[in-house]
Amino acid sequence: MSTLKRAFLYTMRKKTKTLILFLVLVTISTFILTGLSIYKAADDSALSLRQSVGGSIRLELDKSNNKNWRYQQAAGGMLVEYVGTPITDRDIQKIMSIDGVKAYNGIGDGDVYAKDFDFISGISFGAEIDDSRLPSVTNSEYFNFFTRKAFQLVEGRHIKKDDDHVVLISSAIAEKNNLKLGDTITVQCCFDNGDYPDVKLKVVGIYEYKGDTNPYHTTSTDKRNRLIIDHKAMQEIMQRDVIQYDNGVDFYVDDPREMEKIASQIKALDLDWDSFTLTMDNSAYEAVASPLTAMQNLIVWLIVGCVAVSVGILVLILSMWIKQRRHETGILLSVGISKSRILLQYTVEVLMIAIVAFGLSFFTSNLISQGVSDLIFHQVSESQPLPEIELPDDGTEYLDITGQYIPYDTSNVETLESVQVTVSPDYLLYIYIFGTLLIAFSVSAASISVIQMKPKKILSQMS
């Protein structure tokens, strides 16, 4: 009689044992399949959230390397001039060629007088001067003031890479000066040295400042006075030969989880690293994704625990049943059937039951997976702290025009209310592969004490 036939007849004859083992295998495979499905769903949700929230890597001038800076006394105080290697469009294109980098925003720096309009006046420490610092941007939609929702575009459009001599102004300046879309304003660089021309800028967008209005701001530091312009306009205002990104370039990545890898690839590029530094910012993602991260970690431990318990249960059950079959084992050995074939028979018996049990677990897992996922996500979410994003604080908040010191507005950041779970047939294949290995190990562990005995000894111990 073949091994397969003996295995089939035994499972048919021992209906109670077969039913018990069937229920055990259905339960084990259901929980493991549910765990795998929830983990995959959480991973997919995390990827979607990462791509939505995003993260950035900033290439900026190294302010700690004194050899890149020249300090000299000027009429208005100390003049600081950068003399190191500037960030160029060629450097930017090298970084944009790296997989995973989706966009960038370069930030220039200038300081201008208002020639035919007025800024919002602030406190003054001497003769009042109607001037304010202003940034130039590659794409204002990626500018920190907008991404962190300190500014909200209420009219017009954002500045794009190919724009030439355009400006975004605040609603406060528009209201004070009766300005509207399509109007022009005139500015002039307010630096002491150099002969700077009047430069006209066309208003293409109006933003509203959503932050608090601090009465202690000067005209220059009041966020409502930020004129956001394109790089070509800044080049003419500052009378430079080339476009310069004085306040660095923010590179935006598809997946914040890959930031370390992308940063290492950037550092491997042929750039002047004596003049540049890299900083990474994925704090927004980390703040809103903490429930998913905690959920995935919990699921991993649940799967590991389920596997360990499953092995223990299977080994215990099979050990008791195989010991009860010592007589049968002794007879099979005595008639010349090898130990390996006996072990194979025991394994095939369990696999016959498992084939049906694993298939049924696909349906039982579909019934419980969403409920289990909602329960775990709810419990994990309640245990996580509210999103808090720390900001750098080196005393330059009032001077900053890049938006680095603007807090993230997490009130409208995309968050997840639940993780939608789908049990894919592909996961069932993993259950069959893993389950077969689990059964083979469990049968071997359960059979070792009996299989090692001699047939004569086995038969002599029959009760």
C-alpha positions in Angstrom: 0.0 0.0 0.0 1.4 3.4 -0.9 2.2 6.1 1.6 -0.4 8.4 0.2 -3.2 5.8 0.4 -2.3 4.9 4.0 -2.3 8.6 5.0 -5.7 9.1 3.3 -7.3 6.1 5.0 -6.0 7.1 8.4 -7.5 10.6 8.2 -10.8 9.1 7.1 -10.8 6.5 9.9 -9.9 9.0 12.7 -12.6 11.5 12.1 -12.5 13.1 15.5 -8.7 13.7 15.4 -9.0 14.9 11.8 -11.7 17.4 12.8 -9.7 18.7 15.8 -6.6 19.1 13.7 -8.6 20.8 11.0 -10.0 23.4 13.4 -6.6 24.0 14.9 -5.1 24.6 11.4 -7.9 26.8 10.3 -7.5 29.0 13.5 -3.7 29.2 13.1 -3.8 30.0 9.4 -6.7 32.5 9.8 -4.7 34.6 12.4 -1.5 34.5 10.5 -3.2 35.4 7.2 -5.1 38.2 9.0 -1.8 39.5 10.4 -0.1 39.5 7.0 -3.0 41.2 5.4 -3.2 43.9 8.1 0.6 44.5 7.9 0.5 44.8 4.1 -2.5 47.2 4.4 -0.7 49.3 7.0 2.4 49.4 4.8 0.4 50.5 1.8 -1.4 53.2 3.9 2.0 54.3 5.2 3.4 54.6 1.6 0.3 56.7 0.6 0.7 58.9 3.6 4.4 59.3 3.1 3.9 60.4 -0.5 1.1 62.8 0.5 2.9 64.4 3.4 6.4 64.2 1.8 9.8 65.2 3.1 12.7 67.4 2.0 16.4 67.5 1.9 18.0 70.9 2.1 21.3 71.8 0.3 22.6 75.0 1.8 25.7 77.0 2.3 27.9 75.9 5.2 27.6 78.7 7.7 30.0 77.0 10.1 33.0 77.2 7.8 34.5 80.6 8.3 36.7 80.5 5.3 33.6 80.8 3.1 32.6 84.1 4.6 34.1 87.6 4.6 33.3 90.0 7.4 33.9 93.8 7.0 32.7 97.0 8.6 30.2 98.9 6.5 28.2 102.2 7.0 25.2 100.3 8.4 27.2 97.8 10.5 29.0 94.6 9.8 28.8 93.5 6.2 28.8 89.7 5.7 29.7 88.4 2.3 29.8 84.8 1.1 33.0 84.1 -0.9 32.7 80.3 -1.1 31.3 78.1 -3.9 27.7 79.1 -4.8 25.0 76.6 -5.4 24.4 76.5 -9.1 21.7 75.1 -11.5 24.3 72.5 -12.5 24.4 71.2 -8.9 20.7 71.2 -8.7 20.4 69.1 -11.9 22.8 66.5 -10.6 20.7 66.0 -7.5 17.4 66.0 -9.5 18.8 63.0 -11.5 18.7 60.8 -8.4 15.7 58.4 -8.2 13.2 59.4 -5.6 13.7 63.2 -5.9 10.5 64.6 -7.4 10.9 68.4 -7.2 12.9 71.3 -5.8 12.6 74.8 -4.6 15.6 77.2 -4.6 15.5 80.2 -2.3 17.3 83.5 -2.9 17.6 86.4 -0.5 17.4 90.1 -1.0 16.4 93.4 0.8 14.4 96.1 -1.0 12.9 99.5 -0.6 9.2 100.0 -1.6 9.3 102.7 -4.3 5.7 103.2 -5.3 3.8 101.4 -2.5 4.0 101.1 1.3 4.9 98.1 3.5 3.1 97.5 6.7 4.9 99.6 9.3 6.5 98.1 12.3 8.4 99.3 15.3 11.4 101.4 14.5 14.7 101.9 16.3 15.7 105.0 14.5 14.8 106.7 11.2 12.0 104.8 9.7 13.0 103.0 6.4 10.3 101.4 4.2 12.3 98.3 3.4 11.9 94.5 3.9 13.7 91.4 3.1 12.3 89.2 0.4 12.8 85.6 -0.9 13.0 84.5 -4.5 11.7 81.0 -5.2 11.7 78.4 -7.9 8.2 77.2 -7.1 6.2 79.1 -4.4 3.9 76.1 -4.0 6.8 74.3 -2.3 7.8 77.3 -0.3 7.8 76.5 3.5 5.4 79.3 4.3 2.8 77.7 2.0 3.5 74.0 2.8 3.3 74.7 6.5 0.1 76.8 5.9 1.4 80.0 7.3 0.5 81.6 3.9 -2.6 80.7 2.0 -3.0 81.7 -1.6 -6.4 83.5 -1.9 -6.1 85.0 -5.4 -4.1 84.3 -8.5 -1.5 81.6 -8.9 1.8 80.4 -7.6 5.2 81.3 -9.0 6.6 78.7 -11.4 10.2 78.0 -12.5 9.9 79.9 -15.8 8.3 83.1 -14.4 10.1 86.4 -15.0 9.6 89.5 -12.8 6.5 88.4 -11.0 5.5 88.8 -7.3 3.2 87.4 -4.7 2.0 89.9 -2.1 0.0 89.6 1.1 -3.6 90.6 1.3 -2.6 93.2 3.9 -0.3 95.0 1.4 -2.9 94.6 -1.3 -5.5 96.2 0.8 -3.3 99.0 2.1 -2.1 100.0 -1.4 -5.3 99.2 -3.4 -3.4 96.6 -5.4 -4.9 93.8 -7.4 -3.9 91.0 -9.7 -2.1 92.3 -12.8 -0.9 95.5 -11.1 2.9 96.3 -10.9 5.0 97.5 -8.0 8.5 98.9 -8.0 11.3 98.0 -5.7 15.0 98.8 -5.3 17.8 97.0 -3.5 18.5 98.8 -0.3 22.1 97.7 0.2 24.5 100.6 0.8 27.1 99.6 -1.8 26.3 99.5 -5.5 24.1 101.3 -8.0 20.8 99.5 -8.0 18.0 100.0 -10.5 14.3 100.3 -10.0 12.7 96.9 -10.8 9.1 96.5 -11.7 7.2 93.3 -10.6 3.8 92.1 -11.8 1.4 90.9 -9.1 0.3 87.3 -10.1 -0.9 86.1 -6.7 -2.2 87.4 -3.3 -1.7 85.4 -0.1 -3.2 85.7 3.3 -1.0 85.4 6.4 -2.5 82.9 8.8 -0.2 83.5 11.7 -0.4 85.9 14.6 0.4 89.5 14.1 3.2 90.4 16.5 3.3 94.1 17.5 7.0 93.8 18.2 7.9 93.1 14.5 9.9 95.6 12.6 8.8 96.4 9.0 11.5 94.0 7.7 10.5 91.1 10.0 6.7 91.4 9.6 5.6 88.3 7.6 2.9 90.3 5.9 5.6 92.3 4.1 7.1 89.2 2.4 7.3 89.9 -1.3 7.8 86.5 -2.9 9.5 86.8 -6.3 11.1 84.7 -9.0 14.8 84.3 -9.4 15.2 86.4 -12.6 13.7 89.3 -10.7 16.1 88.8 -7.8 19.0 88.6 -10.2 18.2 92.1 -11.5 17.4 93.5 -8.1 20.7 92.4 -6.6 22.6 93.0 -9.9 24.2 89.6 -10.0 25.7 87.8 -13.0 24.0 84.5 -12.2 21.1 83.3 -10.2 22.1 82.5 -6.6 20.4 80.4 -4.0 21.6 82.2 -0.9 19.1 80.4 1.4 19.7 77.0 -0.1 17.6 74.5 -2.1 14.9 72.2 -0.8 14.7 68.9 -2.6 11.4 67.0 -2.2 11.4 63.2 -2.1 8.7 60.7 -3.0 9.1 58.7 0.1 10.4 60.2 3.4 11.5 56.6 4.4 14.1 56.7 1.7 15.6 60.1 2.8 18.7 58.6 4.4 19.5 56.6 1.2 18.9 59.6 -1.0 20.9 61.9 1.2 23.9 59.4 1.0 23.6 59.4 -2.8 23.6 63.2 -2.8 26.7 63.3 -0.6 28.4 60.9 -3.1 28.0 63.5 -5.9 30.9 65.7 -7.0 29.9 68.8 -5.1 32.0 71.2 -3.0 31.2 69.8 0.4 33.6 72.3 2.0 31.0 74.9 1.1 27.7 73.0 1.4 25.8 71.0 4.0 22.7 68.7 3.9 19.8 68.7 6.4 16.8 66.4 6.3 13.2 67.2 7.3 10.6 64.4 7.5 9.2 65.6 10.8 5.7 66.1 9.4 5.5 62.5 8.3 6.8 61.2 11.5 4.2 63.2 13.4 1.2 61.9 11.6 2.4 58.4 10.8 3.2 57.3 14.4 0.0 55.2 14.7 0.8 53.3 11.5 4.4 52.7 12.6 3.2 51.5 16.0 0.6 49.3 14.4 3.1 47.6 12.1 5.4 46.9 15.0 2.6 45.4 17.0 1.5 43.3 14.0 5.0 41.9 13.6 5.1 40.8 17.2 1.6 39.3 16.9 2.6 37.3 13.9 5.8 36.1 15.6 3.9 35.2 18.7 1.2 33.4 16.7 3.8 31.4 14.8 5.6 30.4 18.1 2.3 29.4 19.8 1.2 27.5 16.6 4.4 25.5 16.6 4.0 24.7 20.3 0.4 23.6 19.8 1.0 21.5 16.8 4.0 19.8 18.3 2.1 19.1 21.5 -1.0 17.7 19.7 1.1 15.6 17.2 3.4 14.3 19.9 0.4 12.9 21.9 -1.1 11.3 18.8 2.1 9.8 17.5 2.8 8.3 20.9 -0.6 6.7 20.7 0.5 5.2 17.4 3.6 3.4 18.6 2.1 0.0 17.8 1.4 1.0 14.3 4.8 2.6 14.0 6.5 -0.6 15.3 4.6 -2.8 12.8 5.5 -0.6 9.9 9.1 -0.7 10.9 9.0 -4.4 11.3 7.7 -5.1 7.8 10.5 -3.1 6.3 9.0 0.4 5.8 11.7 2.9 6.4 11.5 5.6 9.1 11.6 8.3 6.4 8.5 6.9 4.7 6.7 6.7 8.0 7.6 10.2 8.8 6.5 11.2 5.3 3.1 9.5 5.9 2.5 11.4 9.1 3.4 14.7 7.3 1.1 13.9 4.4 -1.8 13.2 6.8 -1.5 16.6 8.3 -0.9 18.3 4.9 -4.1 16.7 3.5 -6.1 18.3 6.3 -4.1 21.6 6.0 -4.9 22.0 2.3 -8.6 22.3 3.0 -8.0 24.2 6.3 -5.7 26.8 4.6 -8.2 27.3 1.8 -11.0 27.9 4.3 -8.8 30.4 6.2 -9.0 32.8 3.2 -12.7 33.2 3.8 -12.5 33.3 7.6 -9.7 35.9 7.4 -11.9 38.0 5.1 -14.6 38.0 7.8 -12.5 39.1 10.7 -9.5 41.1 9.2 -11.2 44.5 9.0 -12.6 44.2 12.5 -9.3 43.2 13.9 -7.5 46.0 12.0 -10.0 48.6 13.3 -9.6 47.4 16.8 -5.8 47.5 16.7 -5.6 50.8 14.9 -8.0 52.4 17.4 -6.1 51.1 20.4 -2.7 52.2 18.9 -4.0 55.6 17.9 -5.3 56.3 21.4 -1.9 55.5 22.9 0.0 57.9 20.5 0.7 61.5 21.5 -0.8 64.3 19.5 1.5 65.5 16.6 4.1 67.8 17.8 6.9 69.1 15.6 9.9 70.7 17.2 11.4 73.7 15.4 15.1 74.8 15.4 15.7 77.7 17.7 18.9 79.6 17.3 17.6 83.1 17.9 17.1 84.0 14.2 13.4 83.5 13.9 12.7 87.1 13.2 15.3 87.3 10.5 14.4 84.1 8.7 12.7 84.4 5.3 12.8 80.7 4.4 10.0 79.5 6.6 12.1 77.1 8.5 10.9 78.6 11.8 7.3 78.6 10.9 5.5 75.8 12.8 3.7 73.1 10.8 0.0 73.4 10.9 -1.0 69.8 11.7 -4.7 70.5 12.0 -5.4 69.7 8.3 -2.5 67.3 7.7 -3.8 64.1 6.1 -4.3 61.5 8.8 -5.9 58.0 8.8 -9.1 57.1 10.5 -8.7 53.4 9.7 -6.6 51.0 7.6 -8.6 49.3 4.9 -7.7 45.6 4.7 -8.0 43.4 1.7 -7.1 39.7 2.0 -5.4 39.0 -1.3 -5.2 35.4 -2.8 -1.5 36.1 -3.2 -1.1 36.1 0.6 -2.7 32.6 0.7 0.2 31.3 -1.3 2.5 32.4 1.5 0.3 30.5 4.0 0.6 27.3 2.0 4.4 27.6 1.6 4.9 28.7 5.2 2.3 26.2 6.5 4.0 23.3 4.8 7.3 24.1 6.3 5.7 24.6 9.7 3.9 21.2 9.5 7.1 19.5 8.4 9.0 20.9 11.3 6.2 20.1 13.8 5.8 16.5 12.6 9.5 15.9 12.8 9.8 17.4 16.3 6.8 15.4 17.5 7.9 12.1 15.9 11.6 12.1 16.9 11.1 10.2 20.3 9.1 7.4 18.7 11.0 7.1 15.4 14.3 6.7 17.2 13.0 3.6 19.0 13.7 0.1 17.7 10.6 -1.9 16.4 11.1 -4.6 19.1 11.1 -2.1 21.9 8.1 -0.3 20.5 6.1 -3.6 20.3 7.3 -4.7 23.8 5.8 -1.5 25.3 2.4 -2.1 23.9 -0.3 -2.1 26.6 
